[in-house]
Amino acid sequence: MTFKEALTTLPQYILPHHALSKMMSKLTHCENKTWKNLFIKQIIRHYGVNMKEALDPDINTFLSFNHFFTRELKPEARPLTSEPNAIACPADGAVSQAGPITDGKIFQAKGKSFTATDLLGGDAERAEPFNNGVFTTIYLSPKDYHRLHMPLTGTLREMVHIPGRLFSVNTATTNSVPGLFARNERVAALFDTDAGPMALILVGAIFVSSIETVWHGVVTPPSITSVRSWQYQENAPVLKIGEEMGRFNMGSTIIVLFGKDKAQWDSELTAEKVVKLGERIGITLA
């Protein structure tokens, strides 16, 4: 952690994270045409958003900034890998980290890690299938596509909503805040796949007004004080590789977990690598 990163991060400890996110939610859902178009144009210009990839590139058709932020892409913009045993990238973004889950611990940044148990809501039984498995953490910046898709075909077993703070998840904060991804509010979806259990953890962040899944709709808000979970036994949703599974209403991070000897990341999947939805990021071993 550098001095500059510390200065950037320290004020976040005292900010009213959820109150700020509620305020941002109102702004991003505002349907005032002048306001939302100005906001959209500023984001496109500042971050270099490629609207040529959007299914509808006309900003006037978006009802709100959030409608723009969660825009669909043209089907051909993100081809889905067809390689045998491939694991598809679940999102546009940049790799924060990727590697082994060693003795239940997941690497965050130099000198910092957190446990799979804490990440999944403090339930050791829920985390046990991922012990000594592999993980990757992918950060979505404001310029990225903000829908999340399935790395493999899977049957939903459980969804868990875990309360927490809403620190930023940018590089400076990731390098500075201990256990960041196990401290922020998050939604974990656990699937059964041909490669065994797979967990997709959608991590909230400051100004992230909500997290949605396709089978449930909006999961957050409301904010909560204790873990809540949904079990899927009969008629459990089955999502195919490449299908949309959720979205962030504003940007954040997705973490993918697999069990021991079940998956292997491609050698190029390293910190700071830019990745695109649907491309191969690894292979299944089971």
C-alpha positions in Angstrom: 0.0 0.0 0.0 1.4 3.4 -1.0 0.9 6.7 0.8 -1.3 7.9 -2.0 -3.5 4.7 -1.7 -3.8 5.3 2.0 -4.9 8.9 1.5 -7.5 7.7 -1.0 -8.8 4.9 1.2 -8.8 6.3 4.8 -11.8 8.7 4.3 -13.9 5.7 3.1 -13.9 4.3 6.7 -16.1 7.1 7.9 -18.3 7.6 4.9 -22.0 6.6 5.2 -21.7 4.0 2.5 -25.3 2.9 2.2 -26.7 6.4 2.4 -24.5 7.5 -0.4 -25.5 4.5 -2.5 -29.2 5.3 -1.9 -28.6 8.8 -3.1 -26.7 7.6 -6.2 -29.6 5.2 -6.9 -32.1 8.0 -7.1 -29.8 9.9 -9.4 -29.1 7.0 -11.7 -32.8 6.1 -11.9 -33.9 9.6 -12.6 -35.8 9.8 -15.9 -35.3 13.5 -16.5 -34.1 13.5 -20.1 -31.8 16.5 -19.8 -30.1 15.2 -16.7 -29.7 11.6 -17.7 -28.4 12.4 -21.2 -25.8 14.8 -19.7 -24.7 12.2 -17.2 -24.5 9.5 -19.9 -22.5 11.8 -22.2 -20.0 12.6 -19.5 -19.4 8.9 -18.6 -19.0 8.0 -22.3 -16.5 10.8 -22.8 -14.6 10.3 -19.6 -14.2 6.5 -19.7 -14.2 6.0 -23.4 -17.3 3.8 -23.5 -17.6 2.0 -26.9 -21.3 2.6 -27.9 -20.7 0.8 -31.2 -21.0 -2.4 -29.3 -24.4 -1.5 -27.7 -27.5 -3.2 -29.1 -29.0 0.3 -29.1 -26.4 3.0 -29.4 -28.9 6.0 -29.2 -28.6 7.4 -25.7 -32.1 9.1 -26.2 -33.7 5.6 -26.0 -32.4 5.0 -22.5 -35.0 5.8 -19.8 -32.4 6.6 -17.2 -28.6 6.5 -16.6 -29.0 3.1 -15.0 -30.8 1.8 -18.2 -27.7 2.9 -20.1 -25.3 1.5 -17.6 -26.9 -2.0 -17.8 -27.3 -1.8 -21.6 -27.3 -4.9 -23.8 -24.6 -5.6 -26.3 -25.0 -6.8 -29.9 -24.9 -10.6 -29.9 -21.8 -10.6 -32.1 -19.9 -8.2 -29.8 -18.9 -11.0 -27.3 -18.6 -14.4 -29.0 -18.8 -17.3 -26.6 -15.9 -19.7 -26.5 -16.7 -23.1 -28.1 -13.5 -24.9 -27.1 -13.9 -28.2 -25.3 -14.0 -28.0 -21.5 -13.6 -24.2 -21.6 -14.6 -21.9 -18.8 -16.0 -18.7 -20.2 -15.2 -15.3 -18.7 -18.3 -14.1 -16.8 -17.8 -10.4 -17.4 -15.9 -7.6 -19.1 -13.2 -6.2 -16.9 -9.7 -6.6 -15.6 -8.4 -9.5 -13.4 -7.6 -8.4 -9.9 -6.2 -11.7 -8.9 -6.4 -15.4 -9.9 -4.9 -18.4 -8.3 -5.2 -21.2 -5.7 -7.4 -21.2 -2.6 -4.7 -22.2 -0.2 -5.9 -23.6 3.2 -9.2 -21.8 2.7 -7.5 -18.4 2.0 -8.0 -16.3 -1.1 -5.3 -13.8 -2.1 -6.4 -10.2 -2.3 -3.3 -8.1 -2.7 0.3 -8.1 -1.3 0.1 -8.9 2.4 -3.7 -9.3 2.4 -6.1 -12.2 2.0 -9.5 -13.4 3.3 -11.1 -16.7 3.8 -13.6 -18.5 1.6 -15.7 -19.0 4.7 -15.9 -15.3 5.4 -16.6 -14.5 1.7 -19.5 -17.0 1.7 -21.2 -15.6 4.8 -19.3 -17.4 7.7 -20.6 -20.9 6.9 -17.7 -23.3 6.9 -19.8 -26.1 5.4 -20.7 -23.8 2.5 -17.1 -23.0 1.9 -15.6 -26.5 2.3 -16.1 -27.7 -1.3 -13.8 -24.9 -2.5 -10.9 -25.6 -0.1 -7.7 -25.9 -2.0 -9.6 -25.1 -5.2 -9.1 -22.0 -7.4 -10.5 -18.5 -7.6 -10.4 -15.5 -9.9 -11.5 -11.9 -9.1 -12.6 -9.7 -11.9 -13.1 -5.9 -11.5 -15.6 -4.1 -13.7 -14.8 -0.5 -14.4 -17.4 2.2 -15.4 -16.7 1.7 -19.1 -17.4 -2.0 -19.1 -20.5 -4.0 -19.9 -22.3 -4.6 -16.5 -24.2 -7.8 -17.0 -22.8 -11.0 -15.7 -22.9 -14.4 -17.5 -22.4 -18.0 -16.7 -18.8 -19.4 -16.9 -20.3 -23.0 -17.2 -23.7 -24.5 -17.4 -25.0 -24.9 -13.9 -28.0 -25.7 -11.7 -28.6 -23.2 -8.9 -28.4 -24.7 -5.5 -28.3 -21.7 -3.1 -28.2 -17.9 -3.2 -26.8 -16.0 -0.2 -27.1 -12.3 0.6 -24.4 -11.2 3.0 -24.4 -7.8 4.7 -21.4 -5.5 4.8 -19.9 -2.2 4.0 -19.6 -0.7 0.6 -15.9 0.3 0.1 -14.7 1.1 -3.3 -13.3 -1.9 -5.1 -10.7 -0.1 -7.2 -7.0 -1.0 -7.2 -6.1 1.5 -4.5 -8.8 0.2 -2.1 -8.0 -3.4 -2.9 -4.4 -2.8 -1.9 -5.3 -1.0 1.3 -8.4 -2.4 3.0 -7.8 -5.8 4.7 -10.3 -8.5 3.7 -12.1 -6.1 1.4 -14.2 -8.5 -0.6 -15.3 -10.3 2.6 -16.3 -7.0 4.2 -18.4 -5.5 1.4 -22.1 -6.4 1.0 -22.4 -9.2 -1.6 -24.6 -11.9 -3.1 -23.2 -15.4 -3.6 -24.8 -17.9 -6.0 -23.8 -21.5 -5.7 -24.2 -23.8 -8.7 -23.8 -27.5 -9.3 -21.9 -28.0 -12.6 -20.2 -30.9 -14.5 -17.0 -29.6 -12.8 -18.5 -29.8 -9.3 -19.6 -26.8 -7.2 -19.1 -23.4 -8.6 -19.6 -20.1 -6.7 -20.2 -16.7 -8.3 -19.9 -13.9 -5.8 -21.2 -10.5 -6.8 -19.5 -7.9 -4.6 -21.1 -4.6 -4.0 -19.2 -1.3 -3.8 -19.7 2.3 -3.0 -22.4 3.9 -5.3 -23.5 0.4 -6.4 -27.2 0.9 -6.0 -28.3 -2.7 -6.4 -27.4 -6.2 -7.4 -29.8 -8.3 -9.4 -30.0 -11.9 -10.5 -32.2 -13.2 -13.4 -34.1 -15.7 -11.2 -34.8 -13.4 -8.3 -34.7 -9.8 -9.5 -33.3 -7.1 -7.2 -31.5 -8.7 -4.2 -30.0 -5.5 -2.8 -31.4 -3.2 -1.5 -32.7 -3.6 1.1 -29.7 -3.6 3.3 -29.7 -6.2 6.0 -28.1 -6.9 9.3 -27.7 -10.7 9.1 -27.1 -13.3 6.3 -30.2 -14.5 4.5 -30.2 -17.4 2.0 -32.5 -19.1 -0.5 -32.4 -22.8 -1.2 -33.4 -24.2 -4.6 -34.5 -27.8 -4.5 -37.5 -28.4 -6.8 -37.6 -26.6 -10.1 -34.1 -25.2 -9.5 -33.0 -22.7 -12.3 -30.6 -24.2 -14.8 -28.5 -21.6 -16.7 -26.4 -22.5 -19.7 -22.8 -21.4 -20.3 -22.8 -17.8 -21.6 -26.4 -17.0 -20.3 -26.9 -13.9 -18.3 -27.1 -14.6 -14.5 -27.1 -11.1 -13.0 -26.1 -7.5 -13.2 -24.7 -4.6 -11.2 -26.6 -1.4 -11.3 -23.2 0.5 -11.2 -19.9 -1.2 -11.4 -18.2 -3.6 -9.0 -16.5 -7.1 -8.8 -17.3 -10.7 -9.5 -15.4 -13.6 -7.8 -15.5 -17.1 -9.3 -14.6 -20.2 -7.1 -14.1 -23.9 -8.1 -13.2 -26.9 -6.0 -9.9 -28.8 -5.7 -8.7 -30.4 -9.0 -11.8 -29.2 -10.8 -10.6 -26.3 -12.8 -7.4 -24.7 -14.1 -7.0 -21.1 -15.2 -5.1 -20.3 -18.4 -1.6 -19.1 -17.7 -2.4 -15.7 -19.1 -5.0 -15.1 -16.5 -2.9 -12.9 -14.2 -3.4 -9.7 -12.3 -4.3 -6.6 -14.5 -5.1 -8.7 -17.6 -8.0 -7.2 -19.5 -10.7 -9.8 -20.2 -13.9 -9.9 -22.2 -17.1 -11.7 -21.6 -17.4 -15.1 -23.2 -13.7 -15.7 -23.9 -11.9 -18.7 -22.5 -10.2 -18.1 -19.2 -9.5 -21.7 -18.1 -10.6 -25.3 -18.5 -12.4 -27.8 -16.4 -10.5 -30.9 -15.1 -13.4 -33.0 -14.0 
